[in-house]
Amino acid sequence: MAKPQKQRAGKKAGKAGRVRRATRRRRTRTVRPDALNLSAPVTESKLHTMKIGDFYRPLKKPITVRIDADVLAWFKKDGRRYQSRINAALRRTMEREMKAR
């Protein structure tokens, strides 16, 4: 007879009795009401100049890529969101090559 697996503190039991880590919650920023400028006229808003394509966000697909250490360090030196900067650099290259054809 198998003994029931004890659940450790800070962990949640998943399927088939496996132990998995609890996920962290992201912190959200609270905007102070006095920081909002609600008196700005609508004509100053960017919404009237935007097009439908301005709201398009392509789907992201998780992959594994091997990148040279110095290239990765260069992207990481500016802090967080380095993966988005790598994606933006690849997108610029892709669009430049598509335009050349």
N, CA and C atoms as a LAMMPS dump frame, in Angstrom:
ITEM: TIMESTEP
0
ITEM: NUMBER OF ATOMS
303
ITEM: BOX BOUNDS ff ff ff
-5.0000000000000000e+02 5.0000000000000000e+02
-5.0000000000000000e+02 5.0000000000000000e+02
-5.0000000000000000e+02 5.0000000000000000e+02
ITEM: ATOMS id mol type element x y z
1 1 1 N 0.829 -1.166 0
2 1 2 C 0 0 0
3 1 3 C 0.881 1.239 0
4 2 1 N 0.594 2.189 -0.889
5 2 2 C 1.39 3.408 -0.993
6 2 3 C 0.925 4.435 0.027
7 3 1 N 1.891 5.111 0.609
8 3 2 C 1.561 6.16 1.568
9 3 3 C 1.096 7.396 0.819
10 4 1 N 0.117 8.124 1.367
11 4 2 C -0.281 9.364 0.715
12 4 3 C 0.846 10.388 0.802
13 5 1 N 1.019 11.124 -0.265
14 5 2 C 2.093 12.1 -0.334
15 5 3 C 1.714 13.334 0.486
16 6 1 N 2.63 13.777 1.351
17 6 2 C 2.372 14.958 2.161
18 6 3 C 2.563 16.204 1.309
19 7 1 N 1.706 17.165 1.55
20 7 2 C 1.808 18.422 0.806
21 7 3 C 2.701 19.364 1.594
22 8 1 N 3.739 19.881 0.915
23 8 2 C 4.656 20.8 1.568
24 8 3 C 4.061 22.189 1.638
25 9 1 N 4.526 22.979 2.587
26 9 2 C 4.035 24.358 2.728
27 9 3 C 4.443 25.162 1.502
28 10 1 N 3.534 25.971 0.987
29 10 2 C 3.822 26.811 -0.181
30 10 3 C 3.698 26.082 -1.5
31 11 1 N 3.3 24.852 -1.486
32 11 2 C 3.165 24.075 -2.717
33 11 3 C 1.728 23.616 -2.865
34 12 1 N 1.318 23.398 -4.102
35 12 2 C -0.021 22.886 -4.381
36 12 3 C 0.107 21.528 -5.048
37 13 1 N -0.746 20.598 -4.675
38 13 2 C -0.717 19.275 -5.294
39 13 3 C -1.434 19.355 -6.631
40 14 1 N -0.793 18.864 -7.677
41 14 2 C -1.377 18.884 -9.014
42 14 3 C -1.997 17.544 -9.341
43 15 1 N -2.114 17.245 -10.623
44 15 2 C -2.684 15.983 -11.067
45 15 3 C -1.763 14.838 -10.67
46 16 1 N -2.339 13.719 -10.397
47 16 2 C -1.627 12.473 -10.086
48 16 3 C -0.69 12.635 -8.897
49 17 1 N -1.021 13.533 -7.955
50 17 2 C -0.243 13.667 -6.741
51 17 3 C 1.081 14.382 -6.894
52 18 1 N 1.366 14.916 -8.088
53 18 2 C 2.619 15.647 -8.265
54 18 3 C 2.559 16.944 -7.48
55 19 1 N 3.702 17.415 -7.053
56 19 2 C 3.765 18.672 -6.321
57 19 3 C 4.258 19.74 -7.277
58 20 1 N 3.55 20.865 -7.339
59 20 2 C 3.964 21.946 -8.219
60 20 3 C 4.057 23.232 -7.415
61 21 1 N 4.852 24.142 -7.903
62 21 2 C 5.043 25.409 -7.225
63 21 3 C 3.836 26.303 -7.408
64 22 1 N 3.557 27.089 -6.418
65 22 2 C 2.491 28.077 -6.535
66 22 3 C 2.986 29.201 -7.438
67 23 1 N 2.135 29.694 -8.306
68 23 2 C 2.54 30.752 -9.222
69 23 3 C 2.512 32.098 -8.515
70 24 1 N 3.409 32.979 -8.929
71 24 2 C 3.447 34.319 -8.362
72 24 3 C 2.399 35.18 -9.025
73 25 1 N 1.849 36.085 -8.274
74 25 2 C 0.906 37.03 -8.847
75 25 3 C 1.662 38.275 -9.283
76 26 1 N 1.257 38.826 -10.405
77 26 2 C 1.881 40.054 -10.886
78 26 3 C 1.347 41.239 -10.099
79 27 1 N 2.223 42.164 -9.825
80 27 2 C 1.795 43.375 -9.141
81 27 3 C 1.166 44.314 -10.151
82 28 1 N 0.09 44.928 -9.757
83 28 2 C -0.553 45.896 -10.625
84 28 3 C -0.323 47.289 -10.067
85 29 1 N -0.186 48.24 -10.945
86 29 2 C 0.013 49.615 -10.523
87 29 3 C -1.33 50.263 -10.25
88 30 1 N -1.371 51.021 -9.196
89 30 2 C -2.571 51.769 -8.876
90 30 3 C -2.36 53.212 -9.313
91 31 1 N -3.281 53.733 -10.083
92 31 2 C -3.185 55.106 -10.564
93 31 3 C -3.956 56.004 -9.609
94 32 1 N -3.256 57.019 -9.128
95 32 2 C -3.923 57.97 -8.244
96 32 3 C -4.893 58.813 -9.054
97 33 1 N -6.076 59.095 -8.53
98 33 2 C -7.054 59.904 -9.27
99 33 3 C -6.537 61.291 -9.622
100 34 1 N -5.686 61.881 -8.786
101 34 2 C -5.173 63.216 -9.082
102 34 3 C -4.113 63.194 -10.181
103 35 1 N -3.606 61.998 -10.543
104 35 2 C -2.609 61.89 -11.607
105 35 3 C -3.255 61.866 -12.991
106 36 1 N -4.556 61.673 -13.062
107 36 2 C -5.259 61.632 -14.344
108 36 3 C -5.648 63.037 -14.776
109 37 1 N -5.489 63.311 -16.062
110 37 2 C -5.897 64.599 -16.602
111 37 3 C -7.206 64.393 -17.36
112 38 1 N -8.301 64.527 -16.65
113 38 2 C -9.609 64.293 -17.251
114 38 3 C -10.141 65.528 -17.973
115 39 1 N -9.427 66.652 -17.851
116 39 2 C -9.897 67.872 -18.497
117 39 3 C -9.353 68.035 -19.912
118 40 1 N -8.556 67.082 -20.397
119 40 2 C -7.987 67.191 -21.737
120 40 3 C -9.094 67.071 -22.773
121 41 1 N -9.122 67.98 -23.75
122 41 2 C -10.151 67.896 -24.782
123 41 3 C -9.97 66.653 -25.645
124 42 1 N -11.048 66.215 -26.249
125 42 2 C -11.03 65.008 -27.078
126 42 3 C -10.141 65.193 -28.292
127 43 1 N -9.982 66.41 -28.781
128 43 2 C -9.167 66.655 -29.977
129 43 3 C -7.701 66.338 -29.731
130 44 1 N -7.242 66.367 -28.475
131 44 2 C -5.853 66.03 -28.175
132 44 3 C -5.639 64.521 -28.098
133 45 1 N -6.703 63.766 -28.081
134 45 2 C -6.618 62.323 -27.984
135 45 3 C -6.067 61.737 -29.28
136 46 1 N -5.337 60.654 -29.155
137 46 2 C -4.783 59.978 -30.331
138 46 3 C -5.797 59.034 -30.967
139 47 1 N -6.918 58.79 -30.299
140 47 2 C -7.885 57.817 -30.801
141 47 3 C -8.472 58.21 -32.147
142 48 1 N -8.658 59.501 -32.391
143 48 2 C -9.284 59.899 -33.648
144 48 3 C -8.351 59.728 -34.848
145 49 1 N -7.042 59.553 -34.613
146 49 2 C -6.101 59.353 -35.719
147 49 3 C -5.721 57.891 -35.908
148 50 1 N -6.16 57.019 -34.996
149 50 2 C -5.776 55.607 -35.063
150 50 3 C -6.626 54.841 -36.06
151 51 1 N -6.036 53.767 -36.585
152 51 2 C -6.729 52.874 -37.509
153 51 3 C -6.906 51.522 -36.834
154 52 1 N -7.695 50.658 -37.437
155 52 2 C -7.92 49.325 -36.879
156 52 3 C -6.604 48.575 -36.754
157 53 1 N -5.71 48.707 -37.706
158 53 2 C -4.429 48.005 -37.683
159 53 3 C -3.531 48.418 -36.529
160 54 1 N -3.777 49.593 -35.942
161 54 2 C -2.971 50.049 -34.813
162 54 3 C -3.212 49.199 -33.568
163 55 1 N -4.331 48.503 -33.501
164 55 2 C -4.662 47.685 -32.346
165 55 3 C -4.303 46.21 -32.553
166 56 1 N -3.776 45.859 -33.721
167 56 2 C -3.446 44.465 -34.035
168 56 3 C -2.232 44.024 -33.227
169 57 1 N -2.348 42.898 -32.555
170 57 2 C -1.232 42.311 -31.826
171 57 3 C -1.126 40.849 -32.239
172 58 1 N -0.063 40.478 -32.956
173 58 2 C 0.063 39.09 -33.394
174 58 3 C 0.197 38.141 -32.214
175 59 1 N -0.22 36.901 -32.427
176 59 2 C -0.105 35.88 -31.39
177 59 3 C 1.364 35.564 -31.139
178 60 1 N 1.702 35.295 -29.903
179 60 2 C 3.071 34.924 -29.539
180 60 3 C 3.134 33.405 -29.394
181 61 1 N 4.229 32.816 -29.849
182 61 2 C 4.412 31.375 -29.768
183 61 3 C 5.688 31.11 -28.984
184 62 1 N 5.594 30.376 -27.882
185 62 2 C 6.804 30.084 -27.107
186 62 3 C 7.703 29.097 -27.844
187 63 1 N 8.98 29.443 -27.942
188 63 2 C 9.966 28.58 -28.611
189 63 3 C 11.25 28.586 -27.797
190 64 1 N 12.177 27.752 -28.187
191 64 2 C 13.51 27.753 -27.601
192 64 3 C 14.491 28.137 -28.692
193 65 1 N 15.3 29.148 -28.423
194 65 2 C 16.28 29.633 -29.391
195 65 3 C 17.629 29.714 -28.704
196 66 1 N 18.654 29.275 -29.397
197 66 2 C 20.006 29.388 -28.846
198 66 3 C 20.64 30.645 -29.427
199 67 1 N 20.957 31.583 -28.546
200 67 2 C 21.513 32.88 -28.944
201 67 3 C 22.889 33.005 -28.309
202 68 1 N 23.823 33.625 -29.032
203 68 2 C 25.162 33.831 -28.483
204 68 3 C 25.07 34.62 -27.179
205 69 1 N 25.939 34.277 -26.24
206 69 2 C 25.901 34.892 -24.903
207 69 3 C 26.094 36.4 -24.958
208 70 1 N 26.986 36.886 -25.836
209 70 2 C 27.223 38.327 -25.897
210 70 3 C 26.027 39.073 -26.476
211 71 1 N 25.325 38.464 -27.423
212 71 2 C 24.13 39.084 -27.993
213 71 3 C 23.033 39.154 -26.941
214 72 1 N 22.839 38.077 -26.207
215 72 2 C 21.835 38.049 -25.153
216 72 3 C 22.161 39.062 -24.061
217 73 1 N 23.426 39.149 -23.673
218 73 2 C 23.837 40.12 -22.652
219 73 3 C 23.57 41.544 -23.122
220 74 1 N 23.769 41.812 -24.42
221 74 2 C 23.515 43.154 -24.959
222 74 3 C 22.03 43.511 -24.86
223 75 1 N 21.144 42.566 -25.161
224 75 2 C 19.708 42.822 -25.045
225 75 3 C 19.284 42.947 -23.58
226 76 1 N 19.898 42.157 -22.692
227 76 2 C 19.508 42.157 -21.285
228 76 3 C 20.029 43.376 -20.517
229 77 1 N 21.022 44.076 -21.046
230 77 2 C 21.625 45.182 -20.299
231 77 3 C 20.648 46.309 -20.023
232 78 1 N 19.613 46.442 -20.839
233 78 2 C 18.615 47.493 -20.637
234 78 3 C 17.514 47.069 -19.678
235 79 1 N 17.606 45.882 -19.128
236 79 2 C 16.643 45.451 -18.122
237 79 3 C 15.565 44.544 -18.674
238 80 1 N 14.39 44.658 -18.054
239 80 2 C 13.273 43.768 -18.372
240 80 3 C 12.796 43.943 -19.809
241 81 1 N 11.995 42.997 -20.254
242 81 2 C 11.371 42.982 -21.588
243 81 3 C 12.405 42.798 -22.707
244 82 1 N 13.52 42.125 -22.404
245 82 2 C 14.53 41.908 -23.434
246 82 3 C 14.004 41.007 -24.537
247 83 1 N 13.082 40.086 -24.223
248 83 2 C 12.532 39.219 -25.255
249 83 3 C 11.697 40.025 -26.242
250 84 1 N 11.001 41.033 -25.768
251 84 2 C 10.226 41.894 -26.665
252 84 3 C 11.156 42.694 -27.574
253 85 1 N 12.31 43.126 -27.045
254 85 2 C 13.271 43.859 -27.879
255 85 3 C 13.888 42.948 -28.933
256 86 1 N 14.154 41.684 -28.574
257 86 2 C 14.663 40.728 -29.565
258 86 3 C 13.615 40.524 -30.649
259 87 1 N 12.347 40.368 -30.251
260 87 2 C 11.264 40.182 -31.214
261 87 3 C 11.146 41.393 -32.138
262 88 1 N 11.267 42.601 -31.582
263 88 2 C 11.165 43.82 -32.394
264 88 3 C 12.306 43.897 -33.407
265 89 1 N 13.521 43.511 -33
266 89 2 C 14.659 43.517 -33.918
267 89 3 C 14.45 42.511 -35.05
268 90 1 N 13.941 41.334 -34.717
269 90 2 C 13.661 40.33 -35.746
270 90 3 C 12.554 40.801 -36.679
271 91 1 N 11.53 41.47 -36.135
272 91 2 C 10.432 41.972 -36.952
273 91 3 C 10.922 43.039 -37.943
274 92 1 N 11.788 43.958 -37.473
275 92 2 C 12.334 44.985 -38.379
276 92 3 C 13.1 44.346 -39.52
277 93 1 N 13.904 43.328 -39.205
278 93 2 C 14.665 42.623 -40.249
279 93 3 C 13.721 41.923 -41.217
280 94 1 N 12.68 41.273 -40.692
281 94 2 C 11.716 40.573 -41.536
282 94 3 C 11.013 41.557 -42.478
283 95 1 N 10.544 42.696 -41.925
284 95 2 C 9.823 43.67 -42.75
285 95 3 C 10.729 44.3 -43.802
286 96 1 N 12.006 44.538 -43.446
287 96 2 C 12.951 45.095 -44.415
288 96 3 C 13.179 44.127 -45.563
289 97 1 N 13.305 42.837 -45.262
290 97 2 C 13.502 41.835 -46.316
291 97 3 C 12.248 41.647 -47.154
292 98 1 N 11.057 41.735 -46.531
293 98 2 C 9.822 41.599 -47.288
294 98 3 C 9.643 42.787 -48.249
295 99 1 N 10.073 43.965 -47.815
296 99 2 C 9.966 45.158 -48.66
297 99 3 C 10.916 45.078 -49.852
298 100 1 N 12.076 44.458 -49.669
299 100 2 C 13.093 44.354 -50.72
300 100 3 C 12.652 43.419 -51.84
301 101 1 N 11.754 42.512 -51.559
302 101 2 C 11.332 41.533 -52.586
303 101 3 C 10.34 42.099 -53.512
